[in-house]
Amino acid sequence: MTVPRELRLRGTAAGPRLVQKPVVGLEKLRGRLRRFQGGTLGEVNAWIKRSGLQSGPLEMVIEFAPAAKGTTGVKLFKGEKEETLVAVDREQGTISIDRTRSGNVAFHPRFRGVASVPIARADGRVKLRLFVDTCSVEVFVNGGEQVLTALAFPSRAGRAIEVFGPNEGAPVSAFDAWPLTSCWKAE
């Protein structure tokens, strides 16, 4: 899935930068909002399980509190021996999608891998807007400053979602999730 996007120029301290945002019309596909107001990793993961959230089709907005070090993120398509990681690495100053264990990766040697992009302020607040379909992930970082898209081929059992970080007490500022409906009308 590659969602339709809007391109804009945004002024930054380093000069104008191109940003990408999902078109506003995608919000019409949203189902009922599920909101976690913020807390620790342990609390958000318990909330995810209670809410019955699973990978795809789903839109999520996750905001991680500022941190000087460590790696935080979300595991998508999580199963017994599989997961696709979306990770914020504070020391490297990157956001990445790691699909080395994302289900069926054996069909081609170049499929298994990690794609990453730099982030402007690695120690600041990081906001991820994710679109997860049955076999794809799109990540819009900090209002579209960076965007990552990847395919994953999880097993039928690989649908869990889990937030991770350096420890169970690490803070998550907010987590919003909407199940997505199809844009195709039945005839």
Phi, psi and omega per residue, in radians:
M1 nan 2.299 2.900
T2 -2.172 1.979 -3.077
V3 -1.303 2.589 3.070
P4 -1.056 2.468 -3.056
R5 -2.253 2.788 3.031
E6 -1.962 2.334 3.121
L7 -1.863 2.412 3.130
R8 -2.523 2.779 2.966
L9 -1.684 2.345 3.107
R10 -2.152 2.336 3.077
G11 -1.315 2.298 3.094
T12 -2.295 3.027 3.087
A13 -1.065 -0.478 3.140
A14 -1.599 0.089 -3.111
G15 1.892 -3.107 -3.120
P16 -1.127 2.460 3.113
R17 -2.338 2.514 3.084
L18 -1.389 2.251 3.075
V19 -2.120 2.677 3.141
Q20 -2.125 2.354 3.081
K21 -2.329 2.541 3.033
P22 -1.070 2.517 3.119
V23 -1.101 2.579 -3.081
V24 -1.069 -0.534 -3.117
G25 -1.028 -0.388 3.111
L26 -1.109 -0.428 -3.135
E27 -1.118 -0.355 3.092
K28 -1.192 -0.313 -3.139
L29 -1.514 -0.109 -3.077
R30 -1.244 2.429 2.972
G31 -1.560 -2.691 -3.098
R32 -1.183 2.293 3.102
L33 -1.170 2.349 2.975
R34 -2.061 2.180 -2.999
R35 -2.216 2.302 2.989
F36 -1.909 2.157 -3.003
Q37 -1.337 -0.154 -3.119
G38 2.129 2.632 -3.128
G39 2.832 -2.725 -3.103
T40 -1.515 2.941 3.076
L41 -1.016 -0.770 3.124
G42 -1.025 -0.721 -3.141
E43 -1.203 -0.744 -3.138
V44 -1.171 -0.667 3.123
N45 -1.177 -0.640 3.058
A46 -1.127 -0.706 3.106
W47 -1.115 -0.739 3.114
I48 -1.022 -0.788 3.136
K49 -1.131 -0.797 3.126
R50 -1.076 -0.637 -3.107
S51 -1.334 -0.265 -3.122
G52 1.269 0.389 3.131
L53 -1.182 2.392 3.078
Q54 -2.410 2.795 3.138
S55 -1.119 2.200 2.967
G56 1.079 2.617 -0.405
P57 -1.252 2.225 -2.963
L58 -2.719 2.514 2.960
E59 -1.991 2.355 3.126
M60 -2.316 2.552 2.958
V61 -2.180 2.062 -3.110
I62 -2.107 2.265 3.125
E63 -2.066 2.119 3.119
F64 -1.729 2.367 3.138
A65 -1.151 2.734 3.080
P66 -0.979 2.503 3.101
A67 -2.663 2.537 -3.121
A68 -1.454 -0.474 -3.099
K69 -2.649 3.006 3.102
G70 1.703 2.973 3.113
T71 -2.115 2.245 3.077
T72 -2.192 2.842 3.101
G73 2.924 -2.797 -3.114
V74 -2.342 2.420 3.051
K75 -1.711 2.163 3.117
L76 -1.951 2.814 3.139
F77 0.866 0.715 -3.074
K78 -1.397 2.250 3.059
G79 -2.363 -2.911 -3.090
E80 -1.046 -0.755 -3.095
K81 -2.228 0.438 -3.087
E82 -2.573 2.685 3.060
E83 -3.046 2.643 3.016
T84 -2.024 2.117 -3.056
L85 -1.707 2.354 2.897
V86 -1.960 1.956 -2.955
A87 -2.145 2.447 3.012
V88 -1.857 1.895 -3.127
D89 -1.742 1.848 -3.063
R90 -1.177 -0.672 -3.113
E91 -1.209 -0.696 3.140
Q92 -1.446 -0.327 -3.101
G93 1.218 0.720 -3.083
T94 -2.346 2.783 2.908
I95 -2.029 2.390 -3.110
S96 -2.438 2.762 2.922
I97 -2.021 2.101 -3.117
D98 -1.912 1.978 3.124
R99 -2.017 0.517 3.119
T100 -1.173 -0.396 3.131
R101 -2.213 0.621 -3.006
S102 -1.671 0.901 3.105
G103 1.541 -2.262 -3.115
N104 -1.341 1.803 3.122
V105 -2.091 0.013 -3.017
A106 -1.475 -0.145 -3.036
F107 -1.254 -0.338 3.100
H108 -2.700 2.352 -3.071
P109 -1.103 -0.431 -3.128
R110 -1.516 -0.180 -3.115
F111 -1.212 -0.783 -3.136
R112 -1.160 2.193 3.135
G113 3.003 -3.090 -3.115
V114 -2.219 2.247 3.035
A115 -1.923 2.334 -3.120
S116 -2.448 2.735 3.099
V117 -2.367 2.656 3.107
P118 -1.334 2.695 3.009
I119 -2.057 2.616 -3.024
A120 -1.119 -0.865 -3.130
R121 -2.172 1.678 -3.063
A122 -1.159 -0.439 -3.102
D123 -1.627 -0.048 -3.096
G124 -1.587 -3.037 3.078
R125 -1.156 2.390 3.138
V126 -2.151 2.196 -3.140
K127 -2.004 2.143 3.139
L128 -1.945 2.243 2.995
R129 -1.936 2.023 -3.042
L130 -2.000 2.424 2.968
F131 -2.028 2.109 -3.086
V132 -2.118 2.131 3.090
D133 -1.866 -2.949 -3.118
T134 -1.142 -0.432 -3.140
C135 -2.557 0.408 3.128
S136 -2.515 2.731 3.131
V137 -2.380 2.302 3.003
E138 -2.185 2.303 -3.085
V139 -2.161 2.120 3.051
F140 -1.859 2.096 -3.018
V141 -1.770 2.242 3.046
N142 0.801 1.020 3.073
G143 1.266 0.375 3.074
G144 1.674 0.203 3.089
E145 -1.052 -0.600 3.062
Q146 -2.425 2.643 3.127
V147 -2.431 2.379 3.069
L148 -2.198 2.467 3.086
T149 -2.350 2.382 3.131
A150 -2.625 2.652 2.983
L151 -1.686 2.636 3.034
A152 -2.515 2.590 -3.132
F153 -2.155 1.297 -3.096
P154 -1.310 2.814 3.019
S155 -1.271 2.973 3.106
R156 -1.076 -0.511 -3.123
A157 -1.422 -0.258 -3.080
G158 -1.515 1.348 -3.093
R159 -2.253 -0.069 -3.062
A160 -1.233 2.776 3.076
I161 -2.183 2.388 3.109
E162 -2.569 2.324 3.061
V163 -1.559 2.469 -3.115
F164 -2.322 2.853 3.120
G165 -2.970 -3.011 -3.072
P166 -1.145 -0.419 3.078
N167 -2.792 2.829 -3.085
E168 -1.088 -0.399 -3.121
G169 -1.551 -0.016 -3.127
A170 -1.066 2.453 -3.056
P171 -1.451 2.502 2.956
V172 -2.073 2.113 -3.056
S173 -1.235 -0.707 -3.108
A174 -2.827 2.687 3.089
F175 -2.590 1.963 3.065
D176 -1.987 2.509 3.130
A177 -2.507 2.445 3.074
W178 -2.290 2.204 2.942
P179 -1.162 2.552 -3.130
L180 -1.879 2.451 3.063
T181 -1.719 2.902 -3.134
S182 -1.314 2.572 3.055
C183 -1.490 -0.166 -3.110
W184 -1.502 2.301 3.130
K185 -1.626 2.325 3.101
A186 -1.250 2.406 3.124
E187 -1.906 nan nan
